[in-house]
Amino acid sequence: MSDRQKIVDTITAHLQSVLSGAGDGAIAEDRDLRDFPDFDSLGILETLVWLESTFEVTIPDEELVVDRFDSVGKMADYVLGKAA
């Protein structure tokens, strides 16, 4: 299993635990998370804080753009980009 896949799996598991209606199979890597009512401004903020603490990355204010974090795949790519 690749590092990217581990990150995707970790993010997916977290989102399944915090988003209602996001049970097994509901979150595909490229699915727009804004489809879930819980992924509102507060849900996005909580997810970004979780990403920072879990993967030990810092997301600068100028990079806080929803379009960068609206899918599991984009989050995983962001984390990988920060780790490089």
JOKA-V962680 format. One record per residue. N is the residue number from 1. OMEGA is omega in whole degrees, -180 to 180 (NA if undefined). D_CENTER is the distance of its C-alpha to the mean C-alpha in Angstrom with 2 decimals. Layout:
BEGIN
N&OMEGA&D_CENTER + N&OMEGA&D_CENTER
END
This chain:
BEGIN
1&-178&18.93 + 2&176&17.36 + 3&-180&15.16 + 4&-180&12.55 + 5&177&12.94 + 6&179&12.70 + 7&178&9.32 + 8&-179&8.20 + 9&180&10.25 + 10&180&9.07 + 11&-179&5.39 + 12&180&7.39 + 13&179&10.03 + 14&-178&8.44 + 15&177&7.35 + 16&-179&10.82 + 17&-176&12.40 + 18&-180&11.47 + 19&177&11.55 + 20&-179&15.12 + 21&-177&15.97 + 22&180&13.00 + 23&-178&15.37 + 24&176&15.95 + 25&-177&15.50 + 26&-178&14.11 + 27&173&10.63 + 28&-176&11.50 + 29&-177&9.55 + 30&180&10.83 + 31&178&11.02 + 32&-177&10.57 + 33&178&8.60 + 34&173&11.40 + 35&-179&13.63 + 36&-178&12.86 + 37&-179&15.13 + 38&180&13.17 + 39&178&10.33 + 40&-176&13.01 + 41&178&13.51 + 42&179&13.55 + 43&178&10.50 + 44&180&8.51 + 45&179&10.54 + 46&179&10.12 + 47&179&6.34 + 48&176&7.23 + 49&178&10.20 + 50&178&8.73 + 51&-180&6.88 + 52&-177&10.37 + 53&-178&12.34 + 54&-175&10.96 + 55&177&10.99 + 56&175&13.75 + 57&175&12.74 + 58&179&13.92 + 59&-180&12.50 + 60&-179&15.85 + 61&-177&16.68 + 62&178&17.63 + 63&-180&14.20 + 64&-180&12.66 + 65&-174&12.69 + 66&-178&10.64 + 67&177&11.36 + 68&-172&9.51 + 69&-174&6.04 + 70&174&7.23 + 71&179&6.22 + 72&-179&4.71 + 73&179&7.64 + 74&177&7.35 + 75&180&4.52 + 76&179&6.91 + 77&179&9.76 + 78&-180&9.22 + 79&179&9.28 + 80&179&12.18 + 81&179&13.85 + 82&-179&14.01 + 83&-176&15.39 + 84&NA&18.05
END
